[in-house]
Protein backbone atom coordinates (compact mmCIF):
# COMPACT_ATOMS: atom_id res chain seq x y z
CA UNK A 1 0.00 0.00 0.00
CA UNK A 2 1.35 3.42 -0.90
CA UNK A 3 1.96 6.21 1.56
CA UNK A 4 -0.49 9.07 1.77
CA UNK A 5 1.20 12.44 1.98
CA UNK A 6 -0.51 15.47 3.48
CA UNK A 7 -1.05 18.48 1.21
CA UNK A 8 1.76 20.28 3.03
CA UNK A 9 4.17 17.38 2.54
CA UNK A 10 3.19 17.21 -1.14
CA UNK A 11 3.91 20.92 -1.62
CA UNK A 12 7.25 20.60 0.21
CA UNK A 13 8.28 17.67 -1.99
CA UNK A 14 7.35 19.61 -5.12
CA UNK A 15 9.36 22.61 -3.94
CA UNK A 16 12.48 20.44 -3.46
CA UNK A 17 12.26 18.59 -6.78
CA UNK A 18 14.14 21.22 -8.87
CA UNK A 19 17.01 21.28 -6.38
CA UNK A 20 17.20 17.50 -6.05
CA UNK A 21 16.72 16.59 -9.71
CA UNK A 22 18.03 19.59 -11.62
CA UNK A 23 14.74 19.84 -13.53
CA UNK A 24 11.66 21.96 -12.94
CA UNK A 25 8.37 20.32 -11.97
CA UNK A 26 6.89 21.48 -15.30
CA UNK A 27 9.61 19.50 -17.11
CA UNK A 28 8.71 16.39 -15.14
CA UNK A 29 5.00 16.86 -15.82
CA UNK A 30 5.78 17.13 -19.54
CA UNK A 31 7.86 13.94 -19.33
CA UNK A 32 4.90 12.11 -17.78
CA UNK A 33 2.57 13.49 -20.45
CA UNK A 34 4.92 12.34 -23.22
CA UNK A 35 5.77 9.03 -21.53
CA UNK A 36 4.03 5.70 -21.90
CA UNK A 37 0.26 5.50 -21.44
CA UNK A 38 0.12 3.79 -18.08
CA UNK A 39 -3.15 3.49 -16.23
CA UNK A 40 -2.35 2.83 -12.58
CA UNK A 41 -0.76 5.39 -10.26
CA UNK A 42 1.94 3.00 -9.02
CA UNK A 43 2.81 2.00 -12.61
CA UNK A 44 3.47 5.64 -13.42
CA UNK A 45 5.57 6.07 -10.27
CA UNK A 46 7.56 2.93 -11.08
CA UNK A 47 8.15 4.12 -14.64
CA UNK A 48 9.48 7.50 -13.44
CA UNK A 49 11.74 5.82 -10.91
CA UNK A 50 13.14 3.31 -13.42
CA UNK A 51 13.42 5.66 -16.40
CA UNK A 52 14.77 8.71 -14.56
CA UNK A 53 16.25 7.27 -11.38
CA UNK A 54 14.03 9.34 -9.10
CA UNK A 55 13.44 8.77 -5.42
CA UNK A 56 10.07 7.23 -4.58
CA UNK A 57 8.76 10.34 -2.82
CA UNK A 58 9.68 12.64 -5.69
CA UNK A 59 8.19 10.31 -8.30
CA UNK A 60 5.01 9.96 -6.28
CA UNK A 61 4.70 13.73 -5.83
CA UNK A 62 5.17 14.31 -9.57
CA UNK A 63 2.53 11.75 -10.52
CA UNK A 64 0.13 13.06 -7.88
CA UNK A 65 0.58 16.62 -9.19
CA UNK A 66 0.13 15.39 -12.76
CA UNK A 67 -3.13 13.66 -11.82
CA UNK A 68 -4.38 16.74 -9.93
CA UNK A 69 -3.71 19.02 -12.89
CA UNK A 70 -5.23 16.59 -15.37
CA UNK A 71 -8.38 16.35 -13.25
CA UNK A 72 -8.58 20.15 -13.01
CA UNK A 73 -8.43 20.43 -16.82
CA UNK A 74 -11.51 18.21 -17.09
CA UNK A 75 -13.54 20.71 -15.06
CA UNK A 76 -12.62 23.71 -17.21
C-alpha positions in Angstrom: 0.0 0.0 0.0 1.3 3.4 -0.9 2.0 6.2 1.6 -0.5 9.1 1.8 1.2 12.4 2.0 -0.5 15.5 3.5 -1.0 18.5 1.2 1.8 20.3 3.0 4.2 17.4 2.5 3.2 17.2 -1.1 3.9 20.9 -1.6 7.2 20.6 0.2 8.3 17.7 -2.0 7.4 19.6 -5.1 9.4 22.6 -3.9 12.5 20.4 -3.5 12.3 18.6 -6.8 14.1 21.2 -8.9 17.0 21.3 -6.4 17.2 17.5 -6.1 16.7 16.6 -9.7 18.0 19.6 -11.6 14.7 19.8 -13.5 11.7 22.0 -12.9 8.4 20.3 -12.0 6.9 21.5 -15.3 9.6 19.5 -17.1 8.7 16.4 -15.1 5.0 16.9 -15.8 5.8 17.1 -19.5 7.9 13.9 -19.3 4.9 12.1 -17.8 2.6 13.5 -20.5 4.9 12.3 -23.2 5.8 9.0 -21.5 4.0 5.7 -21.9 0.3 5.5 -21.4 0.1 3.8 -18.1 -3.2 3.5 -16.2 -2.3 2.8 -12.6 -0.8 5.4 -10.3 1.9 3.0 -9.0 2.8 2.0 -12.6 3.5 5.6 -13.4 5.6 6.1 -10.3 7.6 2.9 -11.1 8.1 4.1 -14.6 9.5 7.5 -13.4 11.7 5.8 -10.9 13.1 3.3 -13.4 13.4 5.7 -16.4 14.8 8.7 -14.6 16.3 7.3 -11.4 14.0 9.3 -9.1 13.4 8.8 -5.4 10.1 7.2 -4.6 8.8 10.3 -2.8 9.7 12.6 -5.7 8.2 10.3 -8.3 5.0 10.0 -6.3 4.7 13.7 -5.8 5.2 14.3 -9.6 2.5 11.8 -10.5 0.1 13.1 -7.9 0.6 16.6 -9.2 0.1 15.4 -12.8 -3.1 13.7 -11.8 -4.4 16.7 -9.9 -3.7 19.0 -12.9 -5.2 16.6 -15.4 -8.4 16.3 -13.2 -8.6 20.1 -13.0 -8.4 20.4 -16.8 -11.5 18.2 -17.1 -13.5 20.7 -15.1 -12.6 23.7 -17.2 
